[in-house]
Amino acid sequence: MASVFAPHGTLRASINLGNPVLASLDPATGQPVGVSVDLATEFARRLGVPLQLVAVKSAGLSVENVNQDKADIGFFAVDPKRGEEIAFTKPYVLIEGFYLVRDASPITRNAQVDQTGVTVAVGKGSAYDLFLTRELQHATLVRIPTSPAVVQGFLDQHLDVAAGVKQQLQKDAGQTGGLRLLDQRFMVIRQAMGVPKARGDDAAAYLASFVEEMKASGFVKASLARHHIDGAAVAGEGD
């Protein structure tokens, strides 16, 4: 399988730094760390090839890496549009998507977001962008270049709602003040590994088997704990 996944001799893994649940930069080394990095490292070890991390700042760019043969595997939220070109495993982690508003906002429930005149900040090309593009019928999406920049864009542009990873929104709200999360998630993001469909069914099956083993063995759970990730759950068989 090494020649299928790493035809250039090195396994290139696309790492999205825009989702802090999956990966971030180690302040001490400046290198990417996180559960996606741990999985990529273990997968390369099993294939017996060197690993190259191709780090980007957004989910959209991570998808482009794989679709444009700049990376061999990636870590993505499962989505039908992305699934046109990428074969996904079953999810290994479930992440909650939430809305954030100002304390003074009249919006208190998710159902109040999809109203004419309401503006919603999302990270361009993120799972939230793709999902809300399909789901919201009346509100207006305002796409911010990267997910970590959503709250600042929401503030700078005086938008009504920010949508994103619960952990990122909580962190930004704590640093900024005067903001609150709505009390119910609007979606659950199913984070999976993916390989280009062009690599064939055997490659997709091999990667899927690897992810199931990593969940069952406790590898994913231990990685999340080691990187102090709270609020993300290891996906189960039925997810």
C-alpha positions in Angstrom: 0.0 0.0 0.0 3.0 2.4 0.4 3.2 2.9 -3.3 -0.5 3.7 -3.5 -0.6 6.2 -0.7 2.9 7.6 -1.2 3.7 7.4 -4.9 6.4 10.0 -4.5 8.1 8.1 -1.7 6.9 10.3 1.1 3.4 10.4 2.6 2.1 14.0 2.3 -0.6 14.7 4.9 -2.8 17.8 4.7 -3.2 19.4 8.1 -5.8 22.0 8.8 -4.6 24.5 11.4 -7.9 26.3 11.3 -9.6 23.8 13.6 -8.0 23.8 17.0 -9.6 20.4 17.9 -7.6 18.7 15.1 -4.3 20.6 15.0 -2.5 23.7 16.1 1.1 25.0 16.2 3.2 24.1 19.2 4.3 27.4 20.7 7.6 25.9 21.7 8.6 24.4 18.4 6.3 26.1 15.8 5.4 22.7 14.4 1.9 21.3 13.9 0.6 19.1 16.8 -2.7 17.5 17.5 -4.8 14.3 16.9 -4.6 14.7 13.1 -0.8 14.9 13.3 -0.7 11.9 15.6 -2.8 9.8 13.2 -0.8 10.9 10.2 2.4 10.0 12.0 1.2 6.5 12.9 -0.2 5.9 9.4 3.2 6.8 7.8 4.9 4.6 10.3 2.7 1.6 9.3 3.4 2.3 5.6 7.1 2.5 6.3 7.5 5.8 4.6 8.6 9.3 5.7 5.9 11.8 6.6 5.6 15.4 5.3 3.0 17.6 6.9 1.4 20.1 4.5 -0.1 22.6 6.9 -2.8 25.1 5.8 -5.0 27.6 7.7 -8.4 26.5 6.5 -10.5 23.5 5.7 -11.0 24.7 2.1 -7.3 24.8 1.5 -6.9 21.4 3.0 -9.4 19.9 0.6 -7.6 21.7 -2.3 -4.3 20.1 -1.2 -5.8 16.6 -1.7 -7.8 17.4 -4.8 -4.9 19.0 -6.5 -2.4 16.3 -5.6 -0.5 18.5 -3.2 -1.2 15.9 -0.4 -2.0 12.2 -0.4 -4.3 12.1 2.6 -6.2 14.6 4.7 -8.4 15.2 7.7 -11.9 16.6 6.9 -15.4 17.0 8.0 -17.5 14.6 6.1 -19.6 16.5 3.5 -21.4 15.4 0.3 -19.7 18.0 -1.9 -16.2 17.1 -0.7 -17.2 13.4 -1.1 -17.4 13.8 -4.9 -13.6 13.5 -5.1 -12.5 12.2 -1.7 -13.2 8.8 -0.2 -13.9 9.3 3.5 -13.4 6.9 6.3 -16.0 6.7 9.1 -15.5 9.6 11.5 -12.9 9.4 14.3 -14.0 12.5 16.2 -17.3 14.3 16.6 -17.2 18.1 17.0 -20.0 20.4 17.8 -20.8 23.5 15.8 -22.3 26.5 17.7 -23.5 30.0 17.1 -22.0 33.0 19.0 -23.7 36.4 19.4 -23.2 39.6 21.4 -24.7 39.7 25.0 -27.1 42.4 23.8 -28.3 40.4 20.8 -32.1 39.6 20.7 -31.2 36.1 19.3 -31.4 33.5 22.0 -32.3 30.3 20.0 -30.9 28.7 16.9 -34.3 29.0 15.1 -34.0 32.8 15.3 -30.8 32.8 13.2 -32.3 32.0 9.9 -34.2 35.3 9.4 -34.1 37.8 6.6 -31.5 40.5 7.5 -29.5 38.4 9.9 -25.8 38.1 8.9 -23.7 35.0 9.9 -19.9 34.9 9.8 -18.4 31.5 8.8 -15.0 30.3 7.8 -14.8 30.1 4.0 -14.9 26.5 2.8 -15.4 25.1 6.3 -17.8 22.4 7.3 -20.1 25.1 8.7 -20.0 27.1 5.5 -21.0 24.0 3.4 -23.7 23.0 5.9 -25.2 26.4 6.4 -25.1 27.2 2.7 -27.5 24.3 2.3 -29.6 24.8 5.4 -30.1 28.6 5.8 -32.8 29.9 3.6 -33.1 33.6 4.8 -30.0 34.7 6.7 -27.0 35.9 4.8 -23.6 34.1 5.1 -20.5 36.3 5.2 -17.4 34.2 4.5 -14.3 35.0 6.5 -10.9 33.8 5.0 -10.2 31.3 7.9 -12.1 29.8 10.8 -9.8 31.3 13.5 -10.6 34.7 12.1 -14.4 34.4 12.2 -15.0 36.1 15.6 -12.7 39.0 14.7 -14.5 39.4 11.4 -17.8 39.1 13.1 -16.8 42.0 15.4 -15.1 44.2 12.7 -17.9 43.9 10.2 -20.7 44.3 12.9 -22.3 41.0 11.9 -25.1 39.4 13.9 -23.9 35.8 14.4 -20.6 33.9 14.3 -20.7 30.2 13.5 -17.9 27.7 14.2 -16.2 25.1 16.4 -17.5 25.4 19.9 -14.0 25.4 21.4 -12.7 28.1 19.2 -15.8 30.3 19.8 -15.5 29.8 23.6 -11.8 30.7 23.6 -12.5 33.9 21.5 -15.5 34.9 23.6 -13.4 34.5 26.8 -10.7 36.8 25.4 -13.1 39.4 24.0 -15.9 39.6 26.6 -19.5 40.7 25.9 -20.3 37.6 23.8 -22.3 34.4 24.5 -22.8 31.1 22.9 -26.4 30.0 22.1 -27.3 27.0 24.3 -27.8 24.4 21.6 -25.5 23.1 18.8 -26.6 23.6 15.2 -24.7 20.7 13.8 -22.3 17.9 14.7 -19.2 17.7 12.5 -18.1 14.2 11.7 -14.3 14.5 11.3 -12.8 11.7 9.1 -9.6 10.9 7.2 -9.8 11.0 3.4 -7.9 9.9 0.3 -8.6 10.8 -3.3 -11.0 8.4 -4.9 -8.6 8.2 -7.8 -6.3 6.1 -5.6 -8.8 3.3 -5.8 -11.2 1.2 -3.6 -8.4 -0.8 -1.9 -6.8 2.4 -0.7 -10.1 3.7 0.7 -10.7 0.4 2.5 -7.2 0.3 3.9 -7.5 3.8 5.3 -11.0 3.1 6.7 -9.7 0.0 8.5 -6.8 2.0 10.0 -9.2 4.6 11.5 -11.4 1.9 13.0 -8.4 0.3 14.7 -7.2 3.7 16.0 -10.6 4.3 17.6 -10.9 0.8 19.0 -7.4 0.7 20.5 -7.8 4.0 22.4 -5.3 5.8 20.2 -7.7 8.6 19.3 -8.9 9.1 22.9 -5.4 9.2 24.3 -4.3 11.7 21.6 -7.2 14.0 22.5 -6.3 13.8 26.2 -2.6 14.4 25.5 -3.4 17.6 23.6 -5.9 18.7 26.3 -8.8 18.8 23.9 -12.1 19.1 25.7 -15.6 18.9 24.2 -14.7 16.6 21.3 -15.9 12.9 21.5 -14.4 9.8 19.9 -16.9 8.7 17.2 -18.7 5.4 17.8 -19.6 2.6 15.4 -22.9 4.2 14.4 -21.6 7.7 13.8 
